[in-house]
């Protein structure tokens, strides 16, 4: 492990340990003796006795099933009194539906993931207040905003993700384009036209691979750029909004038009697989709209391409033009209906994962997360996309995610298909927005 990374983690672990020893973060759980420190585990004091505490975690990412077994083994070395089990969502299933099924069957896990205002409303009666946990004190500023209601924190960040314009660095160098100068939509337009003029020399089919067939990319991720500022980046304001004005609708249109005009065609037939495997990795395009998560795909399919990719800002004309949409895909929640010793074990697990050296090794090396907590060293992430997102967060150049607060299925079933119809010439932009406004209002009326 690099010295800087080890130093950063040891320092945070030392701060955490000193805080625990001094009595910080020791708010008693129901039935707990307030004089007893919740930080001292029997495994650490040599006082192992009685049956183990059973702690069941249900997490949403199927790709991390094997990685979490490594996490379990590492955690168990420090907390031998806790029998930790991590269950992962099965591939192809919907996490929220699975969680609802468990809730209905009276089989809720001890620790689980939530991610939207609706999740808080659905499970509020069983969500433990995590405001005074140690991990909550180290959350990067602003990242707990969507999980805080009237001062109570109901969820702790799972990881960080961000998206923007992923580009081929070698192509930009050959085209003599300095990415640092692309700090506005106008500058992006200039760069795109310059790339388009050099298509033959660069050996590309088009500048972009606009994956308009993927409604999650258009109806959720792309739209978030132009809807988030309307609601001040606040998921709760978005969730309770009875109407949408599309304040940045013209900027939205200009971005869609730019993508489509300079994309491999037909864009409405480009899905994730074609965008990544057939076009970007094969170096048939210079840029794609994608997220930090695509680094894992690059690593699995072609490690060489990962060495020549970069991120650039996603400009929203008239708002922030040098930022990226960055957010927390899910949060950790704890079931307060469990016995206090299980609640304590749940908090021990979360604190261990983000605030101890072994846990941070698991975050960086096993789970390969971008950490949403302070105290991680700069080299806690290795790929260039994750490094860029971490830098943008530290620079406060982020546009908050609010697409989880859209009306149910609005982005996927209304806005995404509408964008597809628009680029095919089947629907005008004004009609697209009018349909989307009407559907938003109808869904909100049904919701409230």
N, C-alpha and C positions, 0 to 999 in steps of 0.2 A: 504494500500500500504506500503511495507517495506520502512524503513527510507532511506536506501541507494538509493533506486530507486527514491523516491520522491526528495531527495537532488540532484541527478544527473540531473533529468529533470528540476527542478527549476533553477539550475545553467545554463543550456543551454538556457532555456527560458529567463533568466535574461540577458545573453550575447546577445541573439538575440534582445531583446527589447532595450538594451543600444545601440546596433549598429544601429538600426533603428532611435532612437532618435538623434543619432549623425550624421545622414545623410548617413550612409553606405547603400549600396544596393538600393539606390534610383535613379538609372538611369531612366530618364523619358521615358515613352512610347510615341509613335507617338501621337501628339496632346496634351500631358500632360504638364502642367506648371512645369518647372523644379524646382521651388521653393516650390512646394507642396509635402509634405511627403506622399508616397503611403502607409505608414503603418497605418495611422489613419483612422479607419472606422467610418461611421456615427453611427453605433451601439455603438461604444466605446465613442464617443464624445457627444452622445445625439442629433445629428443633422440629424436625419432621415427625409428625404423629397424626394418626387418624386417617380416614379415607381422603383421597385426592379430590380437589375441587374440579368439577366437570365444567369446562368452558367451551361452548360451541359457537363458532364464527361462520357466518354464511356470507360469502363475498361474490361480487357480480361478474368478475372477469374470468371466463372459462379458460383463456390462454395461460392463466397463471396457476392452474391446478397443481402442476408438479412443483413449481417454484415455491408455493405456499407450504408444501411438505418439508422443504428445506428450512423455511421460516419456523415451522413447528419444532423441528429438531433443535434449532439454535435457541429458541425461546425456552424450551424444556430444560436446557442445561442450567439456566439461571433460575427458573421457577419449577422446581421438581414437584412442588406441592399442587401444581395445576396440570390437569390433563387437558391440553388444548387440542381441539379438533377443528380443522378448517374445511368447510364444504364449499365447493365452487359451483357456480351455475353451469348447467350442462350447455354445451354449444348448441346454438339454434333456438334456445328458449329465451323468453323475456323475463328479466329479473323481477320487475315490479309485479308481474302476474304471478310468478312463483312465490314471491313474498306474501302477496295477498292470499294465495292458496294456503300457505302455512299459517297465516294469521287466522283465517276462517276455520282451520282445522285445530286451532289451539296449540300449534307446534312452532311458535316463533323462536328464532335463535336468540342467544344471549347478546351477540354482537352482529350487526347487520349494516347494510348500506342504504342511505337515503340520499336524494339529490335535488328535490324540488320543493316549492312551497306546498304543493299538494301532498307530498310525502309527510311533511310535518303535520298537516291537518289530519291525514289519515291515521297516523300513529302517535299523535301527541300524548294520548293518555298513557302510553307505555314508554315514552322517551325520557331517559334520565337526563337531568340537568348536568351538563359537562363543563359548565363555566369555570369551576374552580380546579379542574384537573391540571396537572403539570403541563401536558401537551398544549392545552388551550392557551397558555401564556406565551408559547413560542410560535404560534401561527403567524405567518407573514401577514402584515397589516392589510385588512380588507377582505381576506379570503374566507372569513367566517360570517360575512355579512348576510349571506343567503340562509344561514342556519341559526340566526339570532332573532328571537322574537321577544320584545319588551325586556331586553337585557339578558335573556336566558339563551344559552348556547345548547342546541339540541344535536349538533353533529360536528365532528372534527374532520378536517380535510384528509382525504385518502391519498391523492397525488395531484400533481399539476399537469395540465395539458394546454397546448396552444396551437394555433394554426395561422396560416398566412400563405404567402407565395413562396413555394419551394422552387429553387432555380438551380440550373447546372452551372457551376462556377467556371468551368473551363470554357463553356460557350460565351459567357459574359466577358471573360478575359479576351477571347478571340475577337469578339465584337467591340472590344474597347469600351465597355460600359462599366462605370464605377457604381456599384450598388449603393454606396454611401450617399450618392447624389439623388437617389430615388426616395424622396421624402414627401411626396405629394402625388395626387392623382395625375396632375399634368406631367410631372416628371416620369411617372410610370408610362403614360401614353407615349412620350418621346422615346423611352427605352424600347417599348414594344414595337414601334414603327421602325426603329433602327435594327432590331433583330429580324423583323419581317423583310426588310430590304436585303438582309444578308443570309436569307434562308439557304440559298444554294451553297454558299461558301461554308456555312455551318453544318450542312448536311441534314437539315431538319425539314419535316413536312409542314410544320406550322409553329407558331410561338407557343401556343397553349394546347393542352388537352383538357377542354372544359367538360367535366363529367356531369352533364346535365341530366343524364338518366338516373343518377343517384340523388334522390330527393332529399336525403339527409344532408348532402353537400350544398344544395341550392336552397331548399325550404327551411333548413335549420342553420347550418354554419354560415353560409354566405349572407343570408338575411339578417343574422344576428348583428352584423356590422352596422346595418342601417336602421335597425329597430332598437337596439340597446340604448343609443344616445337619446332617443325619444322618451325613454322611461328612466333616464339618468342612471342606467346600468343597474337598476334595482329590480330584482326578480319579483319581489312582493308587489311593487307598483305595476309591474307587467301583468302579474297574475290577477290582480283585482281590477285592471283597466277594462271598462266595458266597451271601449272603442279604440281604434288605432287610426292615427292620422297619416301615417307614412310621411313624417316630417322630412325625412331624408330620401324620399322616393325617387327624386330625380338623380341623386348621386347613385342610388341603387341601380337605376336603369343604365346609367353610363358605364358602370362596372360590368353588368351583364352584357351590354352591347360590345364592350371591349373584349371580353372573354370570347364571345361568340364570333365576332368578326375575324379574330386572329387565331381561331381554334381549328384543329383537325375536324373535318365534317363527315357525317352529320353529328353535331355535338350531342343531340338528344339521344343518340345511340351509344354514347361513351359511358361505360360503367367503371367501377373502381378497378377491376382487373385489367381492362383494356387501358385505362389511364396510366396505371402503374407499370404493369408487366410488358405491354406491347408498345407503349409510346414513350414513357419517361425513362425507364431502365434501358430500353433499346436506343435511347438518345435520338428519338424522332421529334421531340419537342424540347423547348428550353425551360418552360415553366408550367407548374400545376398549382391549383389550390389544394393544399393538404395540411395535415397536422403533424405535430411532433411524434405521434404514434406511428407514423409511417416509417420511422427509422428502423423499427423491428422488422418490418417487411423487407426493407432494403437489405438489412443484415442477413436475413434468411435467404433471399433470392440472389443478391449480388453485392457482396461486401465492397467491391470496388466502387460502385456508384455512390456509396455512403461517404466516400472520401472526397467526392466532388459535388456535394450538394450544400446549399445554404438556404437561409430564410431571409426574407425581407419584409418590411412593414406592409400592412394591408390598408392602404389609404382610404379614408372616408372623407370625401370632399365636403368641406364646410364644417367638419368636426375635427377629429384627430387624424392626421395624415401620416404619422410616423409611429403608429402603435400596432399592436396585434390583439386579436381576441384571445384572451387567456383566462382559464377558469379551472374549477375543480369538478371533475366529472361525477364524483360521488363522495359521500362523507361517511365516517364511522358513527354509528348510533349504538346506544346501549339500552337494553331492555330493563326498565326499572321494576318490573314485576318479579324479577329473579331475587333470590335471597341476597342479603347484603354482601356475603363473601364472594358470590359470583359477580356482583356488580363491581366489587373491588378488583377481582381478578381481571375483569374486562378492561378496567382502566389501567391496570398493571401492564396488560398486553399492549395497549395503544401507546402508553408512555415508553415502554421498552422499545417499541418499533421505531419511534422517531427521536428519542432522547438519549439512548445509550449507544455505545460504540458498536456493539454486536448488532443491535437493531438497525443502525444506520448503514452498517455493512450489508445487511439484508435488503434495505431500501435501494442502495446503489448498485450492488453486484448481483443480487438474486432476483429481485422484483424489477430492477432497472427503472425506478420511478424518478420523475423530477420532483424533488422534495418541496412540499408546501409549508415548511417550517424553517424558522431562522436557525442559524448555527451550523448548517451544513457547509463544508468547504467547497470552493469553486469547482474542484475536480470530482465532486460527488456524481456528476453526470459526465459521460464520455463522448456521446455522439454530437455532431455539430448542431443538429436541430434542437436538442434538449438544452445545450449550452446557450443557444440564442434566446430561447424562451425564458430561461432562468435570468439572463441578463436583462431582458425586457421587463420582467417582474421587478427586479431590483431597481430599475430605472423609472418605475411607475408608468411605463408606456404600455398600458394594457386597456383593452375594451372589455368590460365585464360580459360574461356569458349570461344570457337571460332566456335562451330558447327553450329551456326546460319549463319555463313559466308561460309559454304560449298556450292558448286553448288546446285541449286534447286533440291530437292528430292534425291540427291546423297547418303546421309547417309541412308535414309529410303528405297529406291528402288534398290540401288546397293550394298552398303557395308553391310547393315544388312542382306539381303538375302544371300549374299556371305558368311558371317560368318556361317549362318545356314547350307548352303550347305557344307562348310568345315567340320563342326563338324559331319555331316552325312557321311563324306567320299566321297562325290560326286564331290569335288573340292579340288585341292591342294592349299596350302597357296600361293605359287608363282603365281598360276593362279588367285586366288582371288585378289591379289594385282595388277596383270597386268590388269585384267578387270576393277578394280576400277580406276587405272591410266588413262586408255583409256577413260572411261566414264567421268572422271573429265575434261580431255582435250577437249572432244567433247562439253560438257556443257559450259565450259568457252568460247570456240570459238563462240558458239551460243549467249552467254551473251554479249560478247564484239565485 
